[in-house]
Amino acid sequence: MDTFSDTVSNSSEPTESKKNETENSIHSPPSNSMIITYDIGLFLNTCVDDHTRYNVLKNHWNPPKDFKFPYSIENRDGKEIRRYLSQKHLDLYPWTVFSENQNGLFCKYCSLFYFKGHGTGNKNAMPLGNEGNFRELLKFRIESGDIELKRHFEISNSNATYISKTSQNEILSVISDIIIENILKKISFSTFYSIMFDEATDMSHTSQLCLVIRYVYNNSIQVDFITFIDPHKENFDALNTEPKLSGEALGKTVLKIMKKLGLVLKNCVGISTDGCSVMSSKICGAVRTIQNEIPGAIWCPCFNQSLNLSIAKGCQIQSIRNAFGQIKEIENFFNSSSKRNFVLKSCLHAALHSLCETRWIERHTAVLQFLTGLPKILESLNDIANWDERESSSKAKLLYNSIDSEFIITLYVTSLIFSITLPLSTILQKKSFDKKSANDAIKTTVKTLKSLRQNCETNFQEIFLKASKQMEDLHIPILKPRAVKKQINRINYSTDSVEDYFRVAIYNPFLDFIINDINDRFTEETLSIFSLGIFIPQVPMSQSLEYFEYNLRIIWKQFGNVEEMSKRIVNEEDFIIKLKGELQWWNQQWQDKNSDIPNSALDTLIKCDKEIFSLINMFLTVLTTLPVSVASAEMSFSSLRRIKTWMRCRMSEDRLSDLAVIHAHKKEDIDIDTVIDRLSKTKNRKLDFIL
């Protein structure tokens, strides 16, 4: 409902005394002796008691029949037309009331309870109530002494204040475009880049596809968020009865974004996604769709997800699955009550970490914390078990009694394995980690796990001794599960020793599951970097030139179609001759040094002279650009949850993407003058930005 006070007739303009009365009423509510009728204008921005609210709602002042309502003047085709307010507007919209004091319309519910979103009479004035974050920040600046901003709202027309959602979206779009242009300039300077993309559903149940680009700039690895886009809206219309997102549709959407950005497709050397069939299918997956147009792009599956799936498969062993279920029950027991949580924090001095199924590090941290804090957790359960409250005390008693020898030993076994996989899971999420270093780290982890398995008796004996001491301190009997002749739910192991039973029932199967699954997931094809590792100095120092020539042909087969390669190389033989010469010089250089030899792609790239070793520098850049995981894309979904909350679920797709870009690159230096200059040129403005 519009408010009418910008241009009103002389007979309806408020008197000077009435203006003073309004100003005073903003700071304090009128006394009961001052109230002749209940006029909502007397109670704006005041602390109103429930009795007064009730009377304002039920007994509000109504204009008499002969009351002269105000009117506004509107220009239509060069003619001034008066728009009158009348009683029928009040009858048609019962939630509105007319204030004689303020000479304007108000929503009575918003004015009394929520002060947001409705007019107060003067369109040009800054609103008195809470108008959202953006407008409240403008008010704060005015209150802090920004005279220019205050003057702008005082003298500007109501349609030229530039604080509407449309103006906000235009400003956000300009800032986002500047950031994206800066990123594209860096990519153009770097030449090579890799893409990472993933898909998830936001708070409004809308599918969001995010695109992240990885490249090398100024001897550092850059991973930049580019955009969110709704793949359903991009690929389907209202006529589609079943808008099913296939791998082909996702791949075409990514290609469309890349072409819209003006990226050179042939310089894309890597594609990173998760391992689901929609993405990774060799026939119709999203990666295959992109590779059909960019043959030189290598698929780099997310190593972190593969590691997480391998650990998850090992956790399907019955004892480990049951132990994790107990941990979740205990965690939910404490988190579901503030009173119980207070008891836990008093003993443990911390809250329990969530045993998350999907977050790569949370599971490791939760198990390690539960083991170290087990005595305090049991102490908390014991205290709650003595409460008078029946529900809490009975459940605490059950959880306390569920902690037995099988649970303790399982906890020690999983903690040992997780302590080995936790460093790998952590470093795989680092932006500066390259694929060659990731391959080495994975092989080292598998080697360590195999060593634990080969020396299982000695290693498990140490675990069992620690667990036994813990159980003695907690007064928990050291027993193995009873064996029966016909066992259905678990395997009967023929041994009388408790230590041997838990070694063959928990320790050995857990290691076997993880080692075998890691070997299945991290195959030579998955770990392949197409012989680019030969440019790392530690490799060439121990290999012959024949070995290098074999690997150079593999490199040419994979990267011969890259646009930058076609500018420098005529054919395969020309490539072999030129690069072999550089390799001989490169090899000799590091043999002479024998110290300070880099072992990662990025360190080697930093020490590689681009003028002397132009081809080696190019392939080191490619190796450094190849992504290891999609952790950066997953992080953008965390930003998505912060930006598009359930209170902002109607946010448009363009605004969401622009806000996400600004949020992801908040450290980017943006020139305000450039923003104003671009904004002034987007369309004809009613306000002159540039004088």
ZAMARGU-4260 file (C-alpha; in steps of 0.2 Angstrom, whole numbers, plus 5000, padded with zeros to 4 digits):
<rodrens>
0) 5000/5000/5000 | 5007/5017/4995 | 5009/5031/5008 | 5003/5048/5004 | 5013/5062/5011
5) 5026/5068/4997 | 5014/5080/4988 | 4998/5083/4998 | 4985/5097/4997 | 4987/5112/5009
10) 4971/5107/5018 | 4979/5091/5023 | 4997/5096/5028 | 5001/5093/5046 | 5003/5109/5056
15) 5020/5114/5065 | 5013/5109/5082 | 5008/5092/5075 | 5026/5090/5068 | 5033/5094/5085
20) 5021/5082/5093 | 5027/5068/5081 | 5045/5071/5085 | 5042/5070/5103 | 5032/5054/5102
25) 5047/5046/5093 | 5057/5046/5109 | 5044/5042/5122 | 5026/5036/5122 | 5012/5048/5126
30) 5005/5047/5143 | 4987/5040/5146 | 4981/5058/5149 | 4987/5064/5132 | 4977/5050/5123
35) 4960/5055/5117 | 4959/5043/5103 | 4971/5028/5099 | 4981/5034/5084 | 4995/5023/5079
40) 5005/5038/5074 | 5008/5042/5093 | 5016/5025/5096 | 5029/5023/5082 | 5046/5018/5089
45) 5041/5017/5107 | 5039/5004/5120 | 5021/5000/5120 | 5012/4989/5133 | 5001/4975/5128
50) 4985/4984/5135 | 4989/4999/5123 | 4993/4987/5108 | 4976/4979/5111 | 4967/4996/5111
55) 4976/5002/5096 | 4971/4986/5086 | 4953/4986/5092 | 4949/5004/5095 | 4959/5013/5083
60) 4954/5031/5078 | 4943/5031/5062 | 4941/5046/5051 | 4924/5054/5051 | 4913/5054/5036
65) 4917/5072/5032 | 4936/5069/5034 | 4946/5076/5020 | 4959/5063/5015 | 4976/5068/5008
70) 4981/5065/4990 | 4997/5064/4980 | 5001/5071/4963 | 5007/5059/4949 | 5013/5065/4932
75) 5006/5055/4918 | 5009/5060/4900 | 5014/5077/4906 | 4998/5079/4916 | 4997/5081/4935
80) 4984/5068/4941 | 4978/5068/4959 | 4977/5051/4968 | 4965/5052/4983 | 4965/5041/4998
85) 4947/5036/5003 | 4938/5026/5016 | 4936/5012/5004 | 4954/5008/5004 | 4953/5006/5023
90) 4938/4994/5021 | 4947/4984/5007 | 4963/4982/5017 | 4958/4979/5035 | 4976/4978/5041
95) 4979/4996/5036 | 4974/5011/5047 | 4975/5030/5044 | 4985/5041/5056 | 4979/5058/5059
100) 4994/5062/5068 | 5006/5057/5054 | 4994/5060/5040 | 4998/5043/5032 | 4993/5025/5030
105) 5001/5011/5041 | 5001/4993/5043 | 4995/4991/5061 | 5003/4974/5064 | 5020/4979/5057
110) 5020/4996/5066 | 5016/4988/5083 | 5026/4972/5082 | 5039/4971/5068 | 5043/4989/5061
115) 5049/4983/5044 | 5044/4984/5026 | 5030/4997/5026 | 5030/5016/5023 | 5029/5029/5036
120) 5023/5044/5026 | 5039/5052/5018 | 5047/5041/5004 | 5063/5051/5004 | 5066/5050/5022
125) 5076/5036/5029 | 5064/5023/5038 | 5062/5024/5057 | 5060/5006/5059 | 5071/4990/5056
130) 5072/4990/5036 | 5085/4976/5035 | 5104/4975/5035 | 5107/4986/5020 | 5096/5000/5025
135) 5101/4999/5044 | 5119/5001/5039 | 5115/5017/5029 | 5106/5023/5044 | 5121/5019/5055
140) 5132/5029/5043 | 5121/5044/5044 | 5120/5043/5063 | 5139/5042/5063 | 5141/5058/5054
145) 5140/5055/5035 | 5134/5072/5030 | 5135/5068/5011 | 5124/5052/5013 | 5111/5061/5024
150) 5110/5076/5011 | 5108/5063/4997 | 5092/5056/5005 | 5086/5073/5009 | 5087/5081/4992
155) 5085/5065/4980 | 5069/5060/4972 | 5061/5045/4979 | 5065/5036/4963 | 5083/5041/4963
160) 5089/5036/4980 | 5097/5020/4973 | 5094/5009/4989 | 5081/4998/4981 | 5084/4979/4978
165) 5086/4983/4959 | 5100/4996/4963 | 5108/4984/4975 | 5108/4970/4962 | 5115/4981/4949
170) 5129/4987/4961 | 5133/4968/4966 | 5133/4963/4948 | 5146/4977/4943 | 5157/4972/4958
175) 5156/4954/4954 | 5160/4957/4935 | 5176/4967/4940 | 5181/4952/4951 | 5178/4939/4938
180) 5188/4950/4925 | 5203/4951/4937 | 5202/4932/4938 | 5201/4930/4920 | 5216/4941/4917
185) 5226/4931/4929 | 5221/4915/4920 | 5226/4922/4903 | 5243/4927/4910 | 5245/4909/4917
190) 5239/4901/4901 | 5234/4884/4909 | 5220/4881/4921 | 5209/4866/4928 | 5191/4866/4933
195) 5182/4859/4948 | 5163/4858/4949 | 5150/4850/4960 | 5131/4850/4962 | 5121/4852/4978
200) 5104/4858/4983 | 5101/4875/4993 | 5089/4880/5006 | 5075/4883/4994 | 5077/4866/4986
205) 5085/4873/4970 | 5099/4864/4962 | 5116/4874/4962 | 5131/4869/4951 | 5147/4878/4957
210) 5162/4881/4946 | 5179/4883/4953 | 5195/4887/4943 | 5213/4882/4949 | 5228/4890/4941
215) 5246/4896/4945 | 5249/4915/4946 | 5265/4923/4953 | 5272/4906/4958 | 5257/4902/4969
220) 5242/4891/4967 | 5226/4900/4965 | 5209/4892/4968 | 5195/4904/4963 | 5176/4902/4964
225) 5167/4908/4948 | 5149/4906/4949 | 5133/4897/4955 | 5120/4892/4942 | 5104/4882/4942
230) 5107/4867/4930 | 5088/4863/4929 | 5084/4881/4924 | 5098/4881/4912 | 5094/4865/4903
235) 5075/4863/4905 | 5059/4873/4903 | 5041/4871/4910 | 5037/4859/4896 | 5048/4846/4903
240) 5038/4834/4913 | 5054/4826/4921 | 5069/4838/4921 | 5082/4824/4925 | 5100/4830/4927
245) 5111/4818/4917 | 5130/4819/4916 | 5128/4826/4898 | 5117/4840/4904 | 5129/4845/4918
250) 5144/4844/4906 | 5136/4855/4893 | 5131/4867/4907 | 5150/4868/4912 | 5155/4871/4894
255) 5142/4884/4892 | 5149/4894/4907 | 5167/4892/4901 | 5163/4899/4884 | 5153/4913/4891
260) 5168/4918/4902 | 5179/4918/4886 | 5191/4904/4892 | 5202/4896/4880 | 5195/4878/4881
265) 5211/4870/4874 | 5221/4877/4889 | 5210/4867/4901 | 5222/4853/4907 | 5212/4846/4922
270) 5194/4842/4927 | 5190/4837/4945 | 5174/4830/4952 | 5168/4818/4964 | 5167/4799/4959
275) 5148/4797/4957 | 5142/4789/4941 | 5134/4805/4934 | 5151/4814/4934 | 5163/4799/4931
280) 5154/4788/4919 | 5165/4784/4904 | 5151/4784/4892 | 5139/4798/4896 | 5146/4806/4912
285) 5149/4825/4914 | 5168/4823/4913 | 5167/4813/4897 | 5155/4826/4889 | 5168/4839/4893
290) 5183/4828/4887 | 5174/4826/4870 | 5177/4844/4867 | 5193/4846/4877 | 5203/4830/4874
295) 5218/4836/4883 | 5209/4838/4899 | 5214/4825/4912 | 5200/4819/4924 | 5207/4821/4942
300) 5195/4812/4954 | 5193/4819/4972 | 5206/4810/4982 | 5199/4815/4998 | 5182/4807/4994
305) 5190/4791/4989 | 5200/4790/5005 | 5184/4794/5015 | 5174/4780/5006 | 5189/4768/5009
310) 5188/4771/5028 | 5169/4770/5028 | 5170/4753/5020 | 5181/4747/5033 | 5170/4754/5046
315) 5156/4742/5041 | 5164/4728/5052 | 5151/4724/5065 | 5161/4729/5080 | 5166/4745/5073
320) 5149/4749/5066 | 5142/4745/5083 | 5155/4756/5092 | 5151/4771/5081 | 5133/4769/5084
325) 5136/4770/5103 | 5147/4786/5100 | 5132/4794/5091 | 5120/4789/5104 | 5131/4796/5118
330) 5134/4812/5108 | 5115/4814/5104 | 5111/4811/5123 | 5122/4826/5128 | 5117/4837/5114
335) 5098/4835/5116 | 5098/4843/5133 | 5107/4859/5139 | 5107/4852/5157 | 5116/4836/5151
340) 5128/4846/5140 | 5132/4857/5155 | 5137/4842/5165 | 5148/4836/5151 | 5157/4852/5148
345) 5160/4853/5167 | 5169/4837/5167 | 5177/4836/5149 | 5178/4855/5147 | 5173/4854/5129
350) 5158/4848/5118 | 5159/4832/5109 | 5163/4833/5090 | 5150/4826/5078 | 5154/4808/5070
355) 5150/4814/5053 | 5148/4802/5039 | 5153/4814/5025 | 5165/4827/5032 | 5183/4820/5029
360) 5191/4826/5045 | 5176/4827/5057 | 5176/4808/5059 | 5194/4807/5063 | 5193/4821/5076
365) 5178/4814/5084 | 5185/4796/5087 | 5202/4803/5094 | 5193/4815/5106 | 5181/4802/5112
370) 5196/4790/5116 | 5206/4804/5126 | 5190/4810/5135 | 5182/4793/5139 | 5185/4793/5158
375) 5177/4811/5159 | 5162/4805/5148 | 5159/4790/5159 | 5160/4801/5174 | 5147/4813/5166
380) 5135/4798/5162 | 5137/4792/5180 | 5133/4809/5187 | 5117/4810/5176 | 5112/4792/5181
385) 5110/4798/5199 | 5098/4812/5194 | 5080/4812/5200 | 5074/4814/5182 | 5068/4797/5177
390) 5071/4799/5158 | 5089/4806/5159 | 5095/4795/5173 | 5088/4778/5165 | 5096/4782/5148
395) 5112/4787/5156 | 5113/4771/5165 | 5110/4761/5149 | 5124/4771/5140 | 5136/4769/5154
400) 5133/4750/5155 | 5135/4749/5136 | 5154/4753/5137 | 5162/4736/5137 | 5179/4728/5133
405) 5174/4726/5114 | 5170/4745/5113 | 5186/4750/5121 | 5197/4739/5110 | 5188/4745/5095
410) 5190/4763/5100 | 5209/4760/5102 | 5210/4751/5085 | 5201/4764/5075 | 5210/4778/5084
415) 5227/4771/5078 | 5221/4769/5060 | 5213/4786/5060 | 5229/4794/5067 | 5238/4788/5051
420) 5224/4793/5039 | 5221/4810/5047 | 5237/4819/5041 | 5233/4813/5023 | 5215/4818/5024
425) 5221/4835/5030 | 5235/4839/5017 | 5224/4833/5003 | 5213/4848/5006 | 5227/4861/5005
430) 5227/4872/4989 | 5245/4872/4988 | 5246/4853/4986 | 5250/4846/4969 | 5245/4829/4962
435) 5263/4822/4962 | 5265/4826/4980 | 5247/4818/4983 | 5252/4802/4975 | 5268/4801/4985
440) 5258/4804/5001 | 5245/4791/4997 | 5258/4778/4993 | 5267/4782/5010 | 5251/4780/5019
445) 5247/4763/5011 | 5265/4757/5015 | 5262/4762/5033 | 5246/4753/5034 | 5254/4737/5026
450) 5268/4738/5039 | 5255/4738/5053 | 5246/4723/5045 | 5262/4713/5043 | 5267/4715/5061
455) 5250/4713/5067 | 5254/4703/5082 | 5267/4715/5089 | 5257/4730/5085 | 5241/4724/5092
460) 5249/4718/5108 | 5254/4736/5112 | 5236/4742/5108 | 5229/4728/5119 | 5240/4732/5134
465) 5235/4751/5133 | 5216/4746/5132 | 5218/4733/5146 | 5225/4747/5157 | 5211/4759/5153
470) 5198/4745/5156 | 5206/4741/5173 | 5205/4760/5178 | 5187/4761/5173 | 5183/4744/5181
475) 5177/4736/5165 | 5180/4717/5164 | 5191/4711/5150 | 5180/4698/5141 | 5177/4692/5123
480) 5160/4689/5117 | 5153/4672/5120 | 5154/4659/5106 | 5140/4647/5102 | 5139/4632/5090
485) 5128/4640/5077 | 5132/4659/5075 | 5122/4669/5062 | 5126/4687/5066 | 5145/4686/5068
490) 5160/4674/5065 | 5165/4663/5079 | 5184/4663/5080 | 5191/4647/5088 | 5203/4655/5101
495) 5203/4655/5120 | 5214/4671/5121 | 5205/4688/5122 | 5219/4696/5114 | 5220/4684/5099
500) 5201/4685/5097 | 5200/4704/5096 | 5215/4704/5084 | 5208/4693/5071 | 5190/4700/5074
505) 5193/4718/5073 | 5211/4724/5070 | 5216/4712/5055 | 5199/4714/5045 | 5199/4733/5048
510) 5216/4735/5040 | 5213/4723/5026 | 5197/4732/5021 | 5205/4749/5021 | 5221/4743/5012
515) 5212/4733/4998 | 5199/4747/4995 | 5212/4760/4994 | 5222/4750/4981 | 5206/4747/4972
520) 5202/4766/4971 | 5219/4773/4969 | 5224/4763/4954 | 5238/4767/4942 | 5226/4775/4930
525) 5219/4786/4944 | 5236/4791/4951 | 5242/4794/4933 | 5250/4811/4929 | 5255/4806/4912
530) 5274/4805/4915 | 5274/4823/4921 | 5283/4818/4936 | 5300/4816/4927 | 5302/4835/4928
535) 5304/4834/4947 | 5323/4834/4950 | 5323/4819/4961 | 5317/4808/4947 | 5328/4813/4932
540) 5344/4811/4942 | 5342/4792/4943 | 5335/4788/4925 | 5342/4786/4908 | 5338/4796/4892
545) 5329/4781/4884 | 5317/4781/4899 | 5314/4800/4896 | 5310/4798/4878 | 5297/4784/4882
550) 5289/4796/4894 | 5290/4811/4882 | 5279/4802/4869 | 5266/4799/4883 | 5266/4817/4887
555) 5264/4822/4869 | 5250/4810/4866 | 5241/4818/4881 | 5245/4836/4879 | 5249/4838/4860
560) 5232/4846/4857 | 5235/4860/4870 | 5234/4877/4861 | 5250/4883/4869 | 5259/4868/4863
565) 5254/4871/4845 | 5262/4888/4846 | 5279/4881/4850 | 5280/4864/4843 | 5278/4858/4825
570) 5276/4839/4827 | 5280/4825/4839 | 5298/4823/4833 | 5301/4841/4835 | 5294/4840/4853
575) 5305/4825/4857 | 5321/4834/4851 | 5318/4850/4860 | 5312/4843/4876 | 5326/4830/4877
580) 5339/4844/4875 | 5331/4854/4889 | 5330/4838/4900 | 5349/4835/4898 | 5353/4852/4903
585) 5340/4851/4917 | 5347/4835/4924 | 5365/4841/4924 | 5360/4857/4933 | 5353/4847/4948
590) 5367/4834/4948 | 5379/4848/4950 | 5370/4856/4965 | 5367/4840/4976 | 5358/4850/4989
595) 5342/4860/4991 | 5333/4849/4978 | 5314/4852/4977 | 5303/4838/4978 | 5286/4845/4974
600) 5279/4853/4958 | 5277/4870/4964 | 5294/4871/4972 | 5302/4865/4956 | 5292/4877/4946
605) 5298/4892/4957 | 5316/4887/4953 | 5314/4884/4935 | 5320/4897/4924 | 5306/4901/4911
610) 5318/4908/4898 | 5330/4893/4898 | 5318/4879/4901 | 5303/4885/4892 | 5295/4868/4889
615) 5299/4861/4906 | 5292/4876/4914 | 5276/4874/4904 | 5274/4856/4909 | 5278/4860/4928
620) 5264/4873/4927 | 5252/4860/4920 | 5257/4847/4934 | 5255/4861/4947 | 5238/4866/4940
625) 5230/4848/4941 | 5218/4848/4956 | 5219/4835/4970 | 5202/4836/4977 | 5185/4846/4976
630) 5187/4853/4993 | 5186/4871/4987 | 5170/4867/4978 | 5163/4859/4994 | 5168/4875/5004
635) 5158/4886/4992 | 5143/4876/4997 | 5146/4881/5015 | 5146/4899/5009 | 5130/4895/5000
640) 5122/4890/5016 | 5127/4906/5025 | 5121/4917/5010 | 5105/4909/5006 | 5097/4906/5022
645) 5079/4900/5025 | 5074/4919/5027 | 5082/4923/5010 | 5076/4908/5001 | 5068/4919/4987
650) 5084/4927/4982 | 5087/4927/4963 | 5100/4917/4955 | 5110/4932/4949 | 5110/4940/4966
655) 5115/4924/4974 | 5130/4921/4962 | 5136/4939/4964 | 5135/4938/4983 | 5145/4922/4982
660) 5158/4929/4971 | 5160/4944/4982 | 5160/4933/4998 | 5173/4921/4991 | 5185/4936/4985
665) 5182/4948/5000 | 5200/4952/5000 | 5200/4958/4982 | 5205/4976/4981 | 5190/4985/4972
670) 5191/5002/4966 | 5175/5012/4971 | 5178/5024/4956 | 5178/5010/4944 | 5162/5003/4951
675) 5153/5020/4950 | 5159/5023/4932 | 5153/5006/4926 | 5136/5008/4936 | 5133/5025/4927
680) 5136/5017/4910 | 5124/5002/4912 | 5109/5013/4908 | 5102/5031/4908 | 5102/5037/4926
685) 5091/5050/4934 | 5106/5055/4945 | 5123/5060/4938 | 5136/5049/4945 | 5150/5057/4935
690) 5151/5076/4934
</rodrens>
